């Protein structure tokens, strides 16, 4: 293999993994890594937890240092050096020393772009006021901590309730601060569907967080005593001593765009399955690129560390002559908040509806391990699947311990084109403190498989709500929970499951019957009894638990 000169622009997950992989594959290559900041590889996902004190030492966030790359990988790392221009015809780049301002020109055989994504700062009045921060780098973290300490800040506004926003909320509360959250959408955690995040939103309110959903940022203005008034779109003002912008990120494509590389409709650098850009000598990885969505096949921008790291490896493989391919991103992610874990993979229902992709769904509410073993916690799970083949299109789960494990299992099944039938057959670890003989993953598969085989006809609470609003014939809703159930759905008839067979004569055969219980299991048993006795019956998926989580204005 002839020696080649590879320049990498940007470190962290994408660039750093590419550099390390390149060296492992090619000992003779000249590898240069340019980073405009002072740190080449740091745990940006851990930044909120340093602010909250969970990670006490700044040094713990440094994944690898310049010395590590020099001594272990023989990579020439040049921090505080910014690549300012690409000359594609000459295969050179212009580099500016951030400290001295000195310029140099560097040749390359292959160029890898890993510039990441920049926090979105909306164009509103007051956005540049002192005390308004974004969070991307260790230096951002230093500035936030310095501001909080110097001002002895006790009130904060977080704008945005995605991954970073929620992590910042929890860590600011951990510091004893009063926190208000402004979120433009009607729900937190946009990658998930609204009914799945409902219990977490309630937990935020219990923790004293002022959650302002469906109320985006309109403007900022100076408040009394050096504070900031954050003005919501509804006109209300929220006073704070510090504001954290966590609205999202936009691909950093300035360098690529000026070089004439193809930029996609979503604003990211367009790459092929080998991570090549429109220039065969230039690759791009990480948060700045557009890749194919594994489920929908559409172009997508998914700024997550895991995909960035794998993309860096693939670019290195291809540079070294291997036929590696990136199969696409499916957006597997997790976040923790006030004792809850929220995890998701694949498409959510909002996306499937927007793209008119046929789908079916089921909800389950099962314990994370054997209920007879102390500490069992219920997790809510939603699985979306193709109504014909049963191919899994997406899954979401909310609960305590073990949520991310189940979503990881389903994510891997999806990568192998798995179906809900595969979830039925999945052989997973079982001991009382870790799981059950029928794991929550199996249960989700059983429920979905029952639907596809025609053993049960499911319906959902938004269908019930639509029937209430429309002039359609309303079904008879039968609650098969014990008569002692504390709360009931308006307009329902209660017939406990144990009494159902003896009371069949009370039910009409000329009217559709929708049954529910607490979580959907006993109502499944009831639907089997009723269907085999000639009744037209449908099972309300997820039972009363899903009803309580449903946005009452509709899903």
GUGUTI-991651 format. One record per residue (C-alpha): residue in three letters; x, y, z. Coordinates in steps of 0.25 Angstrom, whole numbers, always signed. Layout:
[node 'ALA', [X, Y, Z]]
...
This chain:
[node 'UNK', [+0, +0, +0]]
[node 'UNK', [+6, +13, -4]]
[node 'UNK', [+8, +24, +7]]
[node 'UNK', [-3, +34, +6]]
[node 'UNK', [-6, +47, +13]]
[node 'UNK', [-19, +49, +20]]
[node 'UNK', [-24, +62, +26]]
[node 'UNK', [-36, +61, +36]]
[node 'UNK', [-43, +74, +39]]
[node 'UNK', [-49, +73, +53]]
[node 'UNK', [-48, +63, +64]]
[node 'UNK', [-58, +58, +75]]
[node 'UNK', [-66, +45, +71]]
[node 'UNK', [-65, +45, +56]]
[node 'UNK', [-51, +51, +53]]
[node 'UNK', [-44, +44, +65]]
[node 'UNK', [-49, +31, +62]]
[node 'UNK', [-45, +32, +47]]
[node 'UNK', [-31, +36, +51]]
[node 'UNK', [-29, +24, +60]]
[node 'UNK', [-35, +14, +50]]
[node 'UNK', [-26, +20, +39]]
[node 'UNK', [-14, +17, +47]]
[node 'UNK', [-18, +3, +51]]
[node 'UNK', [-20, +0, +36]]
[node 'UNK', [-8, +7, +30]]
[node 'UNK', [+4, +9, +38]]
[node 'UNK', [+11, +17, +27]]
[node 'UNK', [+0, +28, +25]]
[node 'UNK', [+3, +42, +28]]
[node 'UNK', [-9, +46, +37]]
[node 'UNK', [-12, +60, +41]]
[node 'UNK', [-23, +64, +50]]
[node 'UNK', [-27, +79, +51]]
[node 'UNK', [-36, +84, +62]]
[node 'UNK', [-40, +99, +63]]
[node 'UNK', [-42, +97, +78]]
[node 'UNK', [-32, +93, +89]]
[node 'UNK', [-38, +79, +91]]
[node 'UNK', [-37, +68, +81]]
[node 'UNK', [-46, +58, +87]]
[node 'UNK', [-56, +61, +98]]
[node 'UNK', [-69, +55, +103]]
[node 'UNK', [-79, +66, +99]]
[node 'UNK', [-90, +57, +103]]
[node 'UNK', [-85, +58, +117]]
[node 'UNK', [-84, +73, +118]]
[node 'UNK', [-98, +75, +125]]
[node 'UNK', [-93, +65, +136]]
[node 'UNK', [-81, +73, +138]]
[node 'UNK', [-89, +86, +140]]
[node 'UNK', [-98, +78, +150]]
[node 'UNK', [-86, +73, +158]]
[node 'UNK', [-89, +58, +154]]
[node 'UNK', [-76, +58, +147]]
[node 'UNK', [-68, +66, +157]]
[node 'UNK', [-54, +68, +149]]
[node 'UNK', [-53, +75, +136]]
[node 'UNK', [-42, +65, +132]]
[node 'UNK', [-51, +53, +133]]
[node 'UNK', [-58, +59, +120]]
[node 'UNK', [-45, +58, +112]]
[node 'UNK', [-46, +44, +104]]
[node 'UNK', [-33, +46, +98]]
[node 'UNK', [-22, +56, +97]]
[node 'UNK', [-12, +61, +87]]
[node 'UNK', [-1, +53, +94]]
[node 'UNK', [-10, +40, +93]]
[node 'UNK', [-11, +42, +78]]
[node 'UNK', [+3, +45, +76]]
[node 'UNK', [+9, +34, +85]]
[node 'UNK', [-1, +23, +82]]
[node 'UNK', [-6, +26, +68]]
[node 'UNK', [+6, +34, +62]]
[node 'UNK', [-4, +44, +58]]
[node 'UNK', [+0, +59, +56]]
[node 'UNK', [-11, +67, +64]]
[node 'UNK', [-11, +82, +62]]
[node 'UNK', [-21, +88, +72]]
[node 'UNK', [-25, +103, +71]]
[node 'UNK', [-23, +101, +56]]
[node 'UNK', [-35, +104, +47]]
[node 'UNK', [-36, +100, +32]]
[node 'UNK', [-42, +112, +25]]
[node 'UNK', [-42, +108, +11]]
[node 'UNK', [-41, +95, +2]]
[node 'UNK', [-35, +96, -12]]
[node 'UNK', [-41, +84, -19]]
[node 'UNK', [-33, +84, -32]]
[node 'UNK', [-19, +86, -25]]
[node 'UNK', [-24, +76, -13]]
[node 'UNK', [-19, +86, -3]]
[node 'UNK', [-25, +93, +9]]
[node 'UNK', [-22, +106, +15]]
[node 'UNK', [-20, +106, +30]]
[node 'UNK', [-20, +117, +40]]
[node 'UNK', [-13, +117, +54]]
[node 'UNK', [-24, +122, +63]]
[node 'UNK', [-14, +127, +73]]
[node 'UNK', [-4, +134, +64]]
[node 'UNK', [-12, +136, +51]]
[node 'UNK', [-1, +130, +43]]
[node 'UNK', [-6, +124, +30]]
[node 'UNK', [-1, +111, +23]]
[node 'UNK', [-5, +102, +11]]
[node 'UNK', [-5, +87, +13]]
[node 'UNK', [-6, +77, +2]]
[node 'UNK', [-15, +64, +3]]
[node 'UNK', [-18, +51, -4]]
[node 'UNK', [-31, +49, +4]]
[node 'UNK', [-38, +60, +12]]
[node 'UNK', [-48, +56, +23]]
[node 'UNK', [-58, +66, +28]]
[node 'UNK', [-63, +65, +42]]
[node 'UNK', [-67, +79, +46]]
[node 'UNK', [-79, +75, +54]]
[node 'UNK', [-92, +83, +56]]
[node 'UNK', [-93, +97, +63]]
[node 'UNK', [-104, +100, +73]]
[node 'UNK', [-116, +108, +67]]
[node 'UNK', [-117, +122, +71]]
[node 'UNK', [-130, +128, +67]]
[node 'UNK', [-130, +142, +61]]
[node 'UNK', [-138, +149, +72]]
[node 'UNK', [-136, +161, +79]]
[node 'UNK', [-126, +160, +91]]
[node 'UNK', [-120, +147, +87]]
[node 'UNK', [-106, +153, +89]]
[node 'UNK', [-109, +158, +103]]
[node 'UNK', [-99, +154, +114]]
[node 'UNK', [-104, +141, +121]]
[node 'UNK', [-109, +135, +109]]
[node 'UNK', [-102, +122, +106]]
[node 'UNK', [-101, +110, +96]]
[node 'UNK', [-94, +97, +100]]
[node 'UNK', [-85, +90, +90]]
[node 'UNK', [-71, +90, +95]]
[node 'UNK', [-63, +89, +108]]
[node 'UNK', [-61, +104, +107]]
[node 'UNK', [-76, +106, +107]]
[node 'UNK', [-77, +98, +120]]
[node 'UNK', [-66, +107, +126]]
[node 'UNK', [-73, +119, +123]]
[node 'UNK', [-86, +114, +128]]
[node 'UNK', [-80, +110, +141]]
[node 'UNK', [-73, +123, +143]]
[node 'UNK', [-85, +131, +140]]
[node 'UNK', [-94, +123, +150]]
[node 'UNK', [-83, +124, +161]]
[node 'UNK', [-80, +139, +159]]
[node 'UNK', [-95, +142, +159]]
[node 'UNK', [-99, +132, +169]]
[node 'UNK', [-110, +129, +159]]
[node 'UNK', [-122, +122, +165]]
[node 'UNK', [-132, +124, +153]]
[node 'UNK', [-130, +118, +139]]
[node 'UNK', [-138, +117, +126]]
[node 'UNK', [-135, +106, +117]]
[node 'UNK', [-140, +108, +103]]
[node 'UNK', [-143, +94, +96]]
[node 'UNK', [-146, +81, +102]]
[node 'UNK', [-139, +71, +93]]
[node 'UNK', [-127, +62, +98]]
[node 'UNK', [-118, +74, +103]]
[node 'UNK', [-129, +82, +108]]
[node 'UNK', [-134, +71, +117]]
[node 'UNK', [-121, +68, +122]]
[node 'UNK', [-118, +82, +125]]
[node 'UNK', [-132, +83, +133]]
[node 'UNK', [-128, +71, +142]]
[node 'UNK', [-114, +76, +145]]
[node 'UNK', [-119, +91, +148]]
[node 'UNK', [-129, +85, +157]]
[node 'UNK', [-118, +77, +163]]
[node 'UNK', [-111, +90, +166]]
[node 'UNK', [-123, +95, +174]]
[node 'UNK', [-128, +105, +163]]
[node 'UNK', [-142, +108, +159]]
[node 'UNK', [-143, +104, +144]]
[node 'UNK', [-153, +109, +134]]
[node 'UNK', [-154, +101, +120]]
[node 'UNK', [-159, +107, +107]]
[node 'UNK', [-162, +97, +97]]
[node 'UNK', [-168, +101, +83]]
[node 'UNK', [-175, +88, +81]]
[node 'UNK', [-186, +82, +90]]
[node 'UNK', [-177, +72, +96]]
[node 'UNK', [-163, +69, +101]]
[node 'UNK', [-153, +60, +94]]
[node 'UNK', [-158, +62, +80]]
[node 'UNK', [-152, +49, +74]]
[node 'UNK', [-163, +41, +83]]
[node 'UNK', [-178, +42, +81]]
[node 'UNK', [-186, +51, +91]]
[node 'UNK', [-193, +40, +99]]
[node 'UNK', [-180, +33, +102]]
[node 'UNK', [-174, +45, +109]]
[node 'UNK', [-186, +49, +117]]
[node 'UNK', [-181, +42, +130]]
[node 'UNK', [-168, +49, +129]]
[node 'UNK', [-175, +63, +127]]
[node 'UNK', [-183, +60, +140]]
[node 'UNK', [-170, +57, +147]]
[node 'UNK', [-163, +70, +142]]
[node 'UNK', [-175, +77, +148]]
[node 'UNK', [-174, +69, +161]]
[node 'UNK', [-159, +73, +162]]
[node 'UNK', [-163, +88, +162]]
[node 'UNK', [-160, +90, +147]]
[node 'UNK', [-168, +101, +140]]
[node 'UNK', [-171, +94, +127]]
[node 'UNK', [-176, +103, +116]]
[node 'UNK', [-179, +94, +105]]
[node 'UNK', [-185, +99, +92]]
[node 'UNK', [-178, +113, +95]]
[node 'UNK', [-165, +116, +88]]
[node 'UNK', [-155, +127, +89]]
[node 'UNK', [-160, +141, +84]]
[node 'UNK', [-149, +150, +89]]
[node 'UNK', [-140, +153, +101]]
[node 'UNK', [-138, +166, +108]]
[node 'UNK', [-130, +172, +120]]
[node 'UNK', [-137, +170, +133]]
[node 'UNK', [-135, +177, +146]]
[node 'UNK', [-121, +175, +153]]
[node 'UNK', [-114, +169, +141]]
[node 'UNK', [-125, +158, +140]]
[node 'UNK', [-131, +154, +126]]
[node 'UNK', [-146, +154, +123]]
[node 'UNK', [-149, +142, +113]]
[node 'UNK', [-161, +146, +105]]
[node 'UNK', [-170, +134, +101]]
[node 'UNK', [-178, +134, +88]]
[node 'UNK', [-190, +135, +97]]
[node 'UNK', [-185, +149, +102]]
[node 'UNK', [-182, +144, +116]]
[node 'UNK', [-168, +148, +122]]
[node 'UNK', [-159, +138, +130]]
[node 'UNK', [-148, +145, +138]]
[node 'UNK', [-135, +138, +139]]
[node 'UNK', [-121, +140, +143]]
[node 'UNK', [-116, +130, +132]]
[node 'UNK', [-122, +125, +119]]
[node 'UNK', [-118, +112, +112]]
[node 'UNK', [-121, +111, +97]]
[node 'UNK', [-124, +96, +94]]
[node 'UNK', [-132, +98, +82]]
[node 'UNK', [-124, +88, +74]]
[node 'UNK', [-112, +88, +64]]
[node 'UNK', [-110, +91, +50]]
[node 'UNK', [-99, +84, +41]]
[node 'UNK', [-86, +92, +40]]
[node 'UNK', [-85, +93, +25]]
[node 'UNK', [-78, +106, +23]]
[node 'UNK', [-65, +100, +18]]
[node 'UNK', [-71, +89, +10]]
[node 'UNK', [-81, +99, +3]]
[node 'UNK', [-70, +109, +0]]
[node 'UNK', [-63, +98, -7]]
[node 'UNK', [-74, +94, -16]]
[node 'UNK', [-78, +81, -9]]
[node 'UNK', [-92, +76, -11]]
[node 'UNK', [-101, +81, +1]]
[node 'UNK', [-114, +73, +3]]
[node 'UNK', [-128, +79, +5]]
[node 'UNK', [-127, +77, +20]]
[node 'UNK', [-114, +86, +20]]
[node 'UNK', [-104, +75, +22]]
[node 'UNK', [-92, +70, +14]]
[node 'UNK', [-98, +60, +4]]
[node 'UNK', [-90, +47, +5]]
[node 'UNK', [-91, +33, -1]]
[node 'UNK', [-91, +19, +6]]
[node 'UNK', [-76, +20, +7]]
[node 'UNK', [-76, +34, +13]]
[node 'UNK', [-71, +40, +1]]
[node 'UNK', [-75, +54, -3]]
[node 'UNK', [-78, +59, -17]]
[node 'UNK', [-63, +60, -18]]
[node 'UNK', [-57, +46, -18]]
[node 'UNK', [-44, +51, -11]]
[node 'UNK', [-53, +57, +1]]
[node 'UNK', [-60, +49, +11]]
[node 'UNK', [-70, +55, +22]]
[node 'UNK', [-75, +49, +35]]
[node 'UNK', [-82, +52, +47]]
[node 'UNK', [-93, +63, +51]]
[node 'UNK', [-90, +71, +38]]
[node 'UNK', [-94, +60, +28]]
[node 'UNK', [-107, +55, +22]]
[node 'UNK', [-109, +40, +21]]
[node 'UNK', [-121, +31, +18]]
[node 'UNK', [-131, +28, +29]]
[node 'UNK', [-130, +13, +31]]
[node 'UNK', [-145, +11, +32]]
[node 'UNK', [-151, +22, +22]]
[node 'UNK', [-140, +22, +12]]
[node 'UNK', [-141, +37, +12]]
[node 'UNK', [-129, +47, +14]]
[node 'UNK', [-127, +50, +29]]
[node 'UNK', [-118, +58, +39]]
[node 'UNK', [-116, +50, +52]]
[node 'UNK', [-106, +57, +61]]
[node 'UNK', [-102, +46, +70]]
[node 'UNK', [-89, +41, +75]]
[node 'UNK', [-90, +26, +72]]
[node 'UNK', [-93, +28, +57]]
[node 'UNK', [-82, +39, +56]]
[node 'UNK', [-72, +29, +62]]
[node 'UNK', [-76, +18, +52]]
[node 'UNK', [-76, +27, +40]]
[node 'UNK', [-62, +31, +44]]
[node 'UNK', [-57, +16, +44]]
[node 'UNK', [-64, +14, +30]]
[node 'UNK', [-57, +26, +24]]
[node 'UNK', [-44, +21, +29]]
[node 'UNK', [-47, +7, +23]]
[node 'UNK', [-50, +12, +10]]
[node 'UNK', [-38, +21, +9]]
[node 'UNK', [-30, +9, +12]]
[node 'UNK', [-36, +1, +1]]
[node 'UNK', [-47, -7, +8]]
[node 'UNK', [-61, -8, +3]]
[node 'UNK', [-68, -3, +16]]
[node 'UNK', [-82, +3, +15]]
[node 'UNK', [-91, +11, +24]]
[node 'UNK', [-104, +5, +24]]
[node 'UNK', [-112, +17, +29]]
[node 'UNK', [-116, +23, +43]]
[node 'UNK', [-128, +19, +51]]
[node 'UNK', [-127, +29, +62]]
[node 'UNK', [-125, +20, +74]]
[node 'UNK', [-124, +29, +86]]
[node 'UNK', [-127, +30, +101]]
[node 'UNK', [-128, +41, +111]]
[node 'UNK', [-130, +40, +126]]
[node 'UNK', [-138, +50, +134]]
[node 'UNK', [-143, +50, +149]]
[node 'UNK', [-142, +35, +150]]
[node 'UNK', [-148, +32, +137]]
[node 'UNK', [-141, +26, +125]]
[node 'UNK', [-147, +30, +111]]
[node 'UNK', [-141, +22, +99]]
[node 'UNK', [-145, +21, +84]]
[node 'UNK', [-140, +15, +71]]
[node 'UNK', [-145, +16, +57]]
[node 'UNK', [-157, +24, +52]]
[node 'UNK', [-167, +30, +62]]
[node 'UNK', [-182, +30, +58]]
[node 'UNK', [-182, +45, +55]]
[node 'UNK', [-171, +42, +44]]
[node 'UNK', [-179, +30, +38]]
[node 'UNK', [-192, +38, +37]]
[node 'UNK', [-185, +50, +31]]
[node 'UNK', [-179, +41, +20]]
[node 'UNK', [-191, +33, +19]]
[node 'UNK', [-184, +20, +22]]
[node 'UNK', [-194, +9, +26]]
[node 'UNK', [-192, +4, +40]]
[node 'UNK', [-199, -2, +52]]
[node 'UNK', [-195, -1, +66]]
[node 'UNK', [-197, -7, +80]]
[node 'UNK', [-194, -2, +94]]
[node 'UNK', [-190, -11, +106]]
[node 'UNK', [-188, -8, +120]]
[node 'UNK', [-179, -19, +127]]
[node 'UNK', [-169, -20, +138]]
[node 'UNK', [-154, -19, +136]]
[node 'UNK', [-152, -32, +144]]
[node 'UNK', [-160, -42, +151]]
[node 'UNK', [-170, -36, +159]]
[node 'UNK', [-168, -45, +171]]
[node 'UNK', [-154, -39, +172]]
[node 'UNK', [-153, -26, +180]]
[node 'UNK', [-152, -13, +172]]
[node 'UNK', [-159, -17, +159]]
[node 'UNK', [-163, -5, +151]]
[node 'UNK', [-173, -4, +140]]
[node 'UNK', [-168, +1, +126]]
[node 'UNK', [-177, +6, +115]]
[node 'UNK', [-173, +1, +101]]
[node 'UNK', [-179, +5, +88]]
[node 'UNK', [-175, -3, +75]]
[node 'UNK', [-178, +1, +61]]
[node 'UNK', [-178, -9, +50]]
[node 'UNK', [-182, -12, +36]]
[node 'UNK', [-197, -17, +36]]
[node 'UNK', [-194, -27, +25]]
[node 'UNK', [-180, -33, +28]]
[node 'UNK', [-178, -29, +42]]
[node 'UNK', [-165, -22, +40]]
[node 'UNK', [-161, -14, +52]]
[node 'UNK', [-162, +1, +48]]
[node 'UNK', [-159, +7, +61]]
[node 'UNK', [-160, +6, +76]]
[node 'UNK', [-160, +15, +88]]
[node 'UNK', [-160, +12, +103]]
[node 'UNK', [-161, +20, +116]]
[node 'UNK', [-159, +15, +130]]
[node 'UNK', [-148, +12, +140]]
[node 'UNK', [-137, +1, +140]]
[node 'UNK', [-135, -7, +127]]
[node 'UNK', [-142, +2, +117]]
[node 'UNK', [-130, +5, +109]]
[node 'UNK', [-126, -10, +109]]
[node 'UNK', [-140, -14, +102]]
[node 'UNK', [-139, -3, +92]]
[node 'UNK', [-124, -7, +88]]
[node 'UNK', [-130, -22, +86]]
[node 'UNK', [-141, -16, +77]]
[node 'UNK', [-131, -7, +70]]
[node 'UNK', [-122, -19, +66]]
[node 'UNK', [-134, -27, +61]]
[node 'UNK', [-137, -15, +52]]
[node 'UNK', [-123, -15, +47]]
[node 'UNK', [-125, -29, +42]]
[node 'UNK', [-139, -26, +36]]
[node 'UNK', [-146, -33, +48]]
[node 'UNK', [-161, -34, +50]]
[node 'UNK', [-169, -35, +62]]
[node 'UNK', [-169, -50, +60]]
[node 'UNK', [-154, -49, +63]]
[node 'UNK', [-157, -42, +76]]
[node 'UNK', [-166, -53, +80]]
[node 'UNK', [-155, -63, +78]]
[node 'UNK', [-144, -54, +84]]
[node 'UNK', [-136, -62, +95]]
[node 'UNK', [-132, -52, +105]]
[node 'UNK', [-125, -53, +119]]
[node 'UNK', [-134, -57, +130]]
[node 'UNK', [-132, -56, +145]]
[node 'UNK', [-142, -51, +155]]
[node 'UNK', [-134, -38, +157]]
[node 'UNK', [-132, -35, +142]]
[node 'UNK', [-144, -40, +134]]
[node 'UNK', [-155, -50, +133]]
[node 'UNK', [-157, -63, +126]]
[node 'UNK', [-165, -54, +116]]
[node 'UNK', [-157, -42, +115]]
[node 'UNK', [-164, -28, +111]]
[node 'UNK', [-158, -30, +97]]
[node 'UNK', [-165, -43, +96]]
[node 'UNK', [-178, -38, +101]]
[node 'UNK', [-177, -27, +91]]
[node 'UNK', [-175, -37, +80]]
[node 'UNK', [-186, -46, +85]]
[node 'UNK', [-196, -34, +85]]
[node 'UNK', [-192, -30, +71]]
[node 'UNK', [-192, -44, +66]]
[node 'UNK', [-206, -46, +72]]
[node 'UNK', [-211, -34, +63]]
[node 'UNK', [-204, -39, +51]]
[node 'UNK', [-210, -53, +52]]
[node 'UNK', [-224, -48, +54]]
[node 'UNK', [-225, -53, +68]]
[node 'UNK', [-229, -39, +73]]
[node 'UNK', [-234, -26, +66]]
[node 'UNK', [-227, -14, +73]]
[node 'UNK', [-232, +0, +74]]
[node 'UNK', [-225, +12, +80]]
[node 'UNK', [-230, +23, +90]]
[node 'UNK', [-229, +34, +79]]
[node 'UNK', [-239, +26, +71]]
[node 'UNK', [-248, +26, +84]]
[node 'UNK', [-246, +41, +85]]
[node 'UNK', [-249, +43, +70]]
[node 'UNK', [-262, +35, +72]]
[node 'UNK', [-266, +44, +83]]
[node 'UNK', [-264, +57, +74]]
[node 'UNK', [-270, +51, +62]]
[node 'UNK', [-284, +47, +58]]
[node 'UNK', [-280, +33, +56]]
[node 'UNK', [-287, +22, +63]]
[node 'UNK', [-280, +20, +77]]
[node 'UNK', [-276, +7, +82]]
[node 'UNK', [-279, +1, +95]]
[node 'UNK', [-267, +2, +104]]
[node 'UNK', [-266, -9, +114]]
[node 'UNK', [-256, -8, +126]]
[node 'UNK', [-252, -22, +130]]
[node 'UNK', [-244, -17, +142]]
[node 'UNK', [-249, -20, +156]]
[node 'UNK', [-261, -12, +160]]
[node 'UNK', [-252, -6, +171]]
[node 'UNK', [-243, +2, +160]]
[node 'UNK', [-242, +16, +165]]
[node 'UNK', [-243, +23, +152]]
[node 'UNK', [-251, +20, +140]]
[node 'UNK', [-253, +25, +125]]
[node 'UNK', [-265, +33, +124]]
[node 'UNK', [-277, +26, +118]]
[node 'UNK', [-271, +12, +120]]
[node 'UNK', [-278, -1, +126]]
[node 'UNK', [-271, -9, +136]]
[node 'UNK', [-271, -24, +135]]
[node 'UNK', [-260, -30, +143]]
[node 'UNK', [-253, -41, +135]]
[node 'UNK', [-256, -52, +144]]
[node 'UNK', [-271, -49, +143]]
[node 'UNK', [-271, -47, +127]]
[node 'UNK', [-275, -61, +123]]
[node 'UNK', [-287, -61, +133]]
[node 'UNK', [-291, -47, +128]]
[node 'UNK', [-290, -48, +113]]
[node 'UNK', [-306, -47, +112]]
[node 'UNK', [-304, -32, +116]]
[node 'UNK', [-296, -29, +104]]
[node 'UNK', [-302, -25, +90]]
[node 'UNK', [-297, -33, +78]]
[node 'UNK', [-302, -22, +68]]
[node 'UNK', [-292, -12, +74]]
[node 'UNK', [-277, -11, +73]]
[node 'UNK', [-271, -14, +87]]
[node 'UNK', [-257, -8, +91]]
[node 'UNK', [-251, -14, +103]]
[node 'UNK', [-240, -9, +112]]
[node 'UNK', [-233, -13, +125]]
[node 'UNK', [-221, -6, +133]]
[node 'UNK', [-210, -10, +123]]
[node 'UNK', [-217, -18, +111]]
[node 'UNK', [-214, -32, +116]]
[node 'UNK', [-228, -36, +123]]
[node 'UNK', [-235, -28, +112]]
[node 'UNK', [-228, -37, +102]]
[node 'UNK', [-234, -49, +109]]
[node 'UNK', [-247, -43, +109]]
[node 'UNK', [-247, -40, +94]]
[node 'UNK', [-244, -55, +92]]
[node 'UNK', [-256, -59, +100]]
[node 'UNK', [-265, -49, +93]]
[node 'UNK', [-260, -51, +79]]
[node 'UNK', [-262, -66, +81]]
[node 'UNK', [-276, -64, +86]]
[node 'UNK', [-280, -56, +73]]
[node 'UNK', [-278, -42, +78]]
[node 'UNK', [-271, -31, +70]]
[node 'UNK', [-260, -27, +79]]
[node 'UNK', [-247, -19, +79]]
[node 'UNK', [-237, -17, +89]]
[node 'UNK', [-232, -3, +93]]
[node 'UNK', [-217, -5, +93]]
[node 'UNK', [-209, -1, +106]]
[node 'UNK', [-222, -1, +114]]
[node 'UNK', [-225, +10, +124]]
[node 'UNK', [-210, +13, +126]]
[node 'UNK', [-209, +17, +112]]
[node 'UNK', [-222, +25, +113]]
[node 'UNK', [-216, +34, +124]]
[node 'UNK', [-204, +37, +116]]
[node 'UNK', [-212, +41, +103]]
[node 'UNK', [-212, +56, +100]]
[node 'UNK', [-227, +58, +101]]
[node 'UNK', [-226, +68, +90]]
[node 'UNK', [-222, +57, +80]]
[node 'UNK', [-210, +50, +76]]
